[in-house]
Amino acid sequence: MAMRQALPAEVFKAYDIRGIVNQSLTADVVRQIGHALGSLAAEQGQSAIAVGRDGRLSGPALAAALIDGICAAGVDAIDVGCVPTPVTYFAAHELGCGSCVSVTGSHNPPDYNGLKMVIGGTTLALEAIQDLKRRAESGHLTHGSGKRRSADVLAAYVEKIVGDVKLARPMKIVLDCGNGVAGTIAQALFKRLGCEIVPLFCEVDGNFPNHHPDPSKPENLADVITALRDSDAEIGIAFDGDGDRLGVVCKDGEIIYPDRQLMLFAADVLSRVAGGTIIYDVKCTRLLAPWIKQHGGVPLMWNTGHALVKAKLKESGAPLAGEMSGHTFFKERWYGFDDGLYSGARLLEILSRAADGNALLKNLPNSPSTPELNIKMAEGEPFAIIDKLKRNGKFTGALEKITIDGLRVEYADGFGLARPSNTTPVVVLRFEADNGAALERIQSDFRLALNAVWPGIQLPF
């Protein structure tokens, strides 16, 4: 087979494809990836792939290139238009094709875009994504002329949620779409569920003129906090750029981070699925495992990364999983993919049953913790430093070292985590403890250990 041109290695990430538009991620690159994806689907006996895109300005051109590539492999492409990523995932079920690609830059800056890929019900990650690159470059491809057609699944998606989720009473909410693609549908969905809405930035605009669409960063929730203060809405919810992650804010401005959201969801799910396994990633609070046990469930800590969590969910048969980043995966009553809009609906269902939803959220267990801290390093260095830390790091008073994803050190009164990001060259750190003094002690322990294995390192804490 004739060798084809090399594709830029840097766009093939751990859980998806992502790059800067017209630099590393061009229409031609996306077309070649589409041909490889179509070929993989054809080999697995799949006949069609649903294609959706978020609201980025580069979306239409890249989706068209992707569809060209898929059809060149002899596989049909079904264009579901500009929709949230979970709606693209839904399309694979609703249309019966089992495969889909979302053209999305998620919460990256406006000049980025990428692909989240599901073939035959399996989310591509790690080696499968590298295989795609090798397949495209080696010309190990199928050829044909697939048909392209369009399908509108938004109405079916809304009906599915409205048929499943019931609010016990009407609620008034602040709804911030951050000018991301959730704005295509969020207001209609939550109105149908019985909500009165204070809308923020629900117009889809790929320039993101108001704030960045990433609810995991507190500064991006400032507008929600203001709107809650200035209106009689009782709760605020916010979505990321492609609608697969949820942010939650109480009336008084307290942010309920995703690991505490997961407590609420776990208690609810376990009331119906006795003894169920609840999966959470290594960044989550140590208060989660005892809470899950207390509610009759089995806690399972796992790697960070939406594709890796989805794989574990499938393998374990767990009814629910969640990540600190805001991806929540409901298998009970839903499909097991991460869906910020559906998670928001399930949250309101639980809160609507309480006389005071805010009290319910604020009473969830909590302890002093840091936000996610990042050490910026050169490409490859984060993995090298974590490897050294695992082998040679000295930690005073550590009870346990968990190494499923980076290094999480458990103490009697807290934990510290250092892990290499799979998407950018940074080390991600997070600390939590019973009180401020313990938090400082654990951070000091990590400071010494990191400096010992990597002298001169610039630490953000």
C-alpha positions in Angstrom: 0.0 0.0 0.0 1.2 3.5 -0.8 2.3 5.5 2.2 0.2 8.7 2.6 1.4 11.9 4.2 2.0 11.9 8.0 -0.7 13.4 10.1 0.2 15.9 13.0 0.8 13.7 16.0 -0.2 16.4 18.5 -3.9 16.3 17.5 -4.3 12.6 18.5 -5.0 13.0 22.2 -5.8 10.4 24.9 -9.6 10.7 24.7 -10.3 12.5 21.5 -8.8 14.5 18.6 -8.1 18.2 19.2 -6.1 20.9 17.7 -5.8 24.5 16.5 -8.0 25.1 13.4 -6.0 25.7 10.1 -2.8 24.9 11.9 -2.6 21.3 13.2 -6.3 20.7 12.5 -7.1 21.4 8.9 -10.1 20.3 6.8 -7.7 17.9 4.9 -6.5 16.3 8.2 -10.1 15.9 9.3 -11.1 14.4 6.0 -8.3 11.8 6.3 -9.4 11.0 9.8 -13.0 10.6 8.6 -11.8 8.1 6.0 -10.0 6.1 8.7 -13.0 6.3 11.0 -15.3 5.1 8.2 -12.9 2.3 7.4 -12.9 1.2 11.0 -16.7 1.3 11.1 -17.0 -0.7 7.9 -14.6 -3.4 9.2 -16.9 -3.7 12.3 -20.0 -4.1 10.1 -21.3 -0.6 10.8 -23.1 1.0 7.9 -23.6 4.6 9.1 -22.1 7.2 11.4 -24.1 10.2 12.9 -22.2 13.5 12.7 -23.0 16.5 15.0 -21.1 19.7 15.7 -20.9 22.3 18.4 -21.3 26.1 17.8 -17.7 26.9 16.8 -17.2 29.0 13.7 -15.0 26.2 12.1 -17.7 23.6 12.7 -19.5 23.6 9.4 -16.3 23.3 7.3 -14.8 20.6 9.5 -18.0 18.6 9.7 -18.3 18.7 5.9 -14.7 17.4 5.5 -15.4 14.6 8.1 -18.5 13.6 6.2 -16.5 13.5 2.9 -14.0 11.2 4.5 -16.6 8.9 6.0 -18.5 8.6 2.7 -15.2 7.9 0.9 -14.9 4.8 3.0 -18.2 3.5 1.7 -20.1 4.3 4.9 -23.1 6.5 5.1 -23.0 9.8 7.1 -26.0 11.2 8.9 -25.6 14.9 9.6 -27.5 15.8 12.8 -26.5 19.5 12.6 -25.4 21.9 15.3 -26.3 20.1 18.5 -24.7 19.5 22.0 -22.3 16.5 22.1 -24.7 14.4 24.2 -27.4 14.9 21.5 -24.9 13.5 18.9 -24.4 10.5 21.3 -28.2 10.2 21.6 -28.4 10.2 17.8 -26.3 7.0 17.6 -29.0 5.3 19.8 -32.1 7.0 18.3 -31.1 6.4 14.7 -29.9 2.9 15.4 -26.5 3.4 13.8 -24.5 2.8 17.0 -21.6 5.1 15.8 -21.2 8.9 15.9 -18.7 11.7 15.9 -19.1 15.1 17.6 -17.1 17.9 16.0 -16.3 19.9 19.1 -13.6 21.9 20.8 -15.4 21.3 24.2 -14.1 24.0 26.6 -11.0 24.9 24.6 -10.4 28.5 23.3 -12.4 29.6 20.2 -9.5 28.7 17.7 -9.6 25.0 18.7 -11.8 22.2 17.4 -11.7 18.4 17.6 -13.6 15.1 17.4 -15.2 12.9 20.0 -15.7 9.5 18.4 -17.9 6.5 19.1 -17.7 3.4 16.8 -20.1 0.5 17.4 -21.0 1.7 20.8 -17.4 2.1 22.0 -15.8 5.5 22.7 -12.4 5.6 21.0 -9.5 6.4 23.4 -5.8 5.8 24.0 -4.4 3.1 21.6 -7.6 3.1 19.4 -7.0 6.8 18.6 -3.3 6.1 17.8 -4.5 3.2 15.6 -6.7 5.6 13.7 -3.6 7.7 12.9 -1.6 4.6 11.7 -4.6 3.5 9.6 -4.9 6.9 7.8 -1.1 7.1 7.2 -0.6 3.5 6.0 -3.6 3.7 3.6 -5.3 0.7 5.4 -8.7 2.0 4.2 -11.9 0.8 2.7 -13.3 2.6 -0.4 -16.7 3.3 -1.6 -19.3 6.0 -1.9 -21.4 6.3 1.2 -24.6 8.3 1.1 -25.1 11.5 3.1 -28.4 12.5 4.6 -29.6 14.8 7.4 -31.7 13.9 10.5 -33.1 16.1 13.2 -33.1 14.4 16.6 -33.4 17.4 18.9 -37.2 17.0 19.4 -36.8 13.3 20.1 -34.1 14.0 22.6 -36.3 16.6 24.5 -39.2 14.1 24.5 -37.0 11.4 25.9 -35.9 13.5 28.8 -39.4 15.0 29.4 -40.8 11.4 29.5 -38.2 10.3 32.0 -37.7 13.3 34.4 -40.5 14.7 36.5 -40.2 17.8 38.7 -42.3 17.7 41.9 -42.9 21.4 41.7 -42.2 24.3 39.3 -38.7 25.9 39.8 -37.2 29.2 38.8 -33.6 28.7 37.7 -30.7 30.7 36.2 -29.5 29.0 33.1 -26.0 29.9 31.6 -25.1 28.3 28.3 -21.9 30.4 28.0 -22.7 31.0 24.3 -22.0 27.3 23.8 -24.1 24.8 21.8 -26.3 23.9 24.8 -28.1 27.2 23.9 -29.8 25.5 20.9 -32.0 23.5 23.3 -31.5 24.2 27.0 -34.3 26.8 27.4 -36.9 24.7 25.5 -35.9 21.6 27.5 -36.1 23.2 31.0 -39.3 25.1 30.2 -40.9 21.7 29.2 -39.7 20.3 32.6 -41.7 23.1 34.3 -39.0 25.7 35.0 -39.1 29.4 34.8 -35.8 30.6 33.4 -33.5 33.5 33.9 -31.4 33.0 30.7 -27.7 33.9 30.4 -25.8 33.8 27.1 -28.1 31.2 25.4 -27.3 32.6 21.9 -24.8 30.2 20.3 -21.7 32.3 19.4 -18.4 30.5 18.6 -16.5 33.7 19.7 -17.7 33.2 23.3 -18.0 36.9 23.9 -19.1 36.9 27.5 -17.1 34.3 29.4 -15.3 31.1 28.6 -17.7 28.1 28.5 -16.0 26.1 31.2 -18.1 25.8 34.5 -15.2 24.0 36.3 -13.5 27.4 36.7 -15.2 29.5 39.4 -14.6 32.8 37.4 -16.9 31.5 34.7 -19.7 31.2 37.2 -19.6 34.8 38.3 -22.5 35.8 36.1 -24.7 33.0 37.5 -23.8 34.1 41.0 -24.8 37.7 40.2 -28.1 36.7 38.5 -29.0 34.5 41.5 -28.4 37.5 43.8 -30.4 39.9 41.6 -33.4 37.6 40.9 -35.8 35.3 42.8 -34.4 32.2 41.0 -33.5 29.5 43.6 -30.7 27.7 41.8 -28.2 28.2 39.0 -26.9 25.8 36.4 -24.3 26.2 33.7 -23.0 24.2 30.8 -19.6 23.9 29.0 -19.1 24.6 25.3 -20.5 21.4 24.0 -23.0 20.6 26.7 -21.6 17.5 28.2 -20.6 19.0 31.6 -22.7 20.7 34.3 -21.9 23.5 36.8 -24.2 24.1 39.8 -24.5 27.2 42.0 -26.6 27.7 45.2 -28.8 30.8 45.8 -26.1 32.3 48.1 -23.4 31.9 45.4 -21.8 28.7 46.8 -20.5 26.5 43.9 -21.5 22.8 44.3 -18.5 21.0 42.7 -19.2 17.8 40.6 -17.9 15.4 43.3 -20.6 16.8 45.7 -23.2 16.7 42.9 -22.3 13.0 42.5 -23.2 12.5 46.2 -26.7 13.8 45.5 -27.0 11.7 42.4 -25.6 8.6 44.1 -28.0 8.7 47.0 -30.9 9.0 44.6 -29.8 6.2 42.2 -28.9 3.9 45.1 -32.5 4.3 46.5 -33.6 2.3 43.4 -30.5 0.3 42.6 -29.5 -1.3 45.9 -25.9 -2.3 46.1 -24.9 -0.5 42.8 -21.4 0.4 42.0 -20.7 4.1 41.8 -17.6 5.1 39.8 -15.7 8.3 40.4 -12.3 9.6 39.3 -9.1 10.1 41.3 -9.6 13.9 41.6 -12.8 13.4 43.7 -13.3 14.1 47.4 -12.4 11.4 49.9 -15.9 12.0 51.5 -17.5 10.3 48.5 -16.6 6.6 49.3 -18.0 6.6 52.9 -21.1 8.4 51.6 -21.7 5.8 48.8 -21.2 3.0 51.4 -23.6 4.7 53.8 -26.3 4.7 51.0 -25.8 1.0 50.3 -23.5 1.3 47.3 -20.0 0.1 46.3 -17.5 3.0 45.6 -15.0 2.5 42.8 -12.2 5.0 42.2 -11.0 5.1 38.6 -8.9 7.0 36.0 -9.8 10.5 34.9 -11.0 10.9 31.3 -14.5 10.7 29.9 -13.6 7.8 27.5 -11.9 5.8 30.3 -14.8 6.3 32.7 -17.3 5.2 30.0 -15.3 2.0 29.3 -15.3 1.2 33.0 -19.0 1.9 33.3 -19.7 -0.5 30.5 -17.5 -3.2 31.9 -18.7 -2.9 35.5 -22.4 -2.5 34.9 -22.4 0.5 37.3 -25.6 2.6 37.2 -23.7 5.9 37.7 -20.3 7.5 37.3 -18.9 11.0 37.7 -15.8 13.0 37.3 -14.5 16.1 39.1 -14.4 17.9 35.7 -18.2 17.8 35.6 -18.9 14.8 33.3 -21.6 12.7 34.9 -22.7 9.4 33.4 -26.2 8.0 34.2 -26.8 4.4 33.1 -29.8 4.1 35.3 -32.8 5.5 33.2 -30.3 6.9 30.6 -27.7 5.6 28.1 -24.4 5.8 30.1 -22.9 8.7 28.2 -21.9 12.1 29.8 -24.7 14.6 29.4 -24.7 18.0 31.1 -28.3 18.7 30.1 -29.7 15.4 31.4 -27.6 15.7 34.6 -29.1 19.2 35.1 -32.6 17.7 34.7 -31.9 14.9 37.2 -30.5 17.5 39.6 -33.7 19.6 39.5 -35.9 16.5 39.8 -34.1 15.7 43.2 -34.2 19.3 44.4 -37.8 19.8 43.4 -38.8 17.1 45.9 -37.3 19.0 48.8 -39.0 22.0 50.4 -35.6 23.7 50.3 -33.3 22.5 47.5 -30.5 24.8 48.5 -30.4 23.3 52.1 -30.2 19.8 50.5 -27.2 20.9 48.5 -25.4 22.8 51.2 -25.9 19.9 53.7 -23.9 17.5 51.5 -20.6 16.6 53.2 -17.8 19.0 52.5 -14.2 19.7 53.6 -11.5 22.3 52.9 -9.9 21.7 49.5 -7.9 23.4 46.8 -9.2 23.8 43.2 -7.4 22.0 40.5 -3.8 23.4 40.4 -1.6 23.0 37.3 2.2 22.9 36.9 3.0 23.8 33.3 5.9 21.8 31.9 7.4 20.8 28.6 5.9 18.0 26.5 6.6 14.6 28.1 7.9 16.0 31.4 4.6 15.6 33.4 4.8 11.8 32.9 8.5 11.7 33.8 8.0 13.6 37.1 5.1 11.5 38.2 7.1 8.4 37.4 9.9 9.6 39.7 7.4 10.7 42.4 5.9 7.2 42.4 9.3 5.5 42.7 11.2 7.9 45.0 8.7 10.3 46.6 8.8 10.4 50.4 5.5 11.3 52.1 5.4 11.6 55.9 2.5 9.9 57.6 1.0 8.5 54.4 -1.6 5.7 54.9 -1.9 4.6 51.3 -0.5 5.4 47.8 -3.0 5.0 45.0 -1.3 4.8 41.6 -4.2 4.0 39.1 -3.8 7.5 37.6 -0.9 9.5 38.7 -0.2 9.4 42.5 -2.9 10.0 45.1 -1.5 9.9 48.7 -4.1 9.2 51.4 -3.5 10.5 54.9 -5.6 10.0 58.1 -6.9 13.5 57.6 -6.8 14.3 53.9 -5.2 13.5 50.5 -2.9 15.0 47.9 -3.0 14.1 44.2 -0.5 14.7 41.4 -1.3 13.3 37.9 -0.1 14.0 34.4 -2.8 15.5 32.2 -3.6 13.4 29.1 -4.6 16.5 27.2 -2.0 19.2 27.9 1.6 19.2 29.2 0.7 19.9 32.8 0.8 18.2 36.2 -2.6 18.4 37.8 -2.6 18.8 41.6 -5.4 18.7 44.1 -5.5 18.7 47.9 -8.2 18.1 50.5 -8.1 17.8 54.3 -10.3 17.9 57.5 -9.1 21.4 58.3 -6.8 24.2 57.1 -3.8 23.1 59.2 -3.9 19.6 57.8 -4.3 21.0 54.2 -1.2 23.1 54.7 0.8 20.1 56.1 -0.2 17.8 53.2 0.7 20.5 50.7 4.1 21.0 52.4 4.7 17.3 52.2 4.1 17.4 48.5 6.2 20.5 48.1 9.2 18.7 49.6 8.6 15.5 47.6 8.2 17.3 44.3 11.3 19.5 44.9 13.3 16.4 45.8 12.5 14.5 42.6 12.6 17.6 40.3 14.8 20.3 41.8 13.9 23.9 40.8 10.3 23.1 39.9 7.9 26.1 39.9 5.0 25.2 42.1 1.6 26.9 42.1 1.0 26.4 45.8 
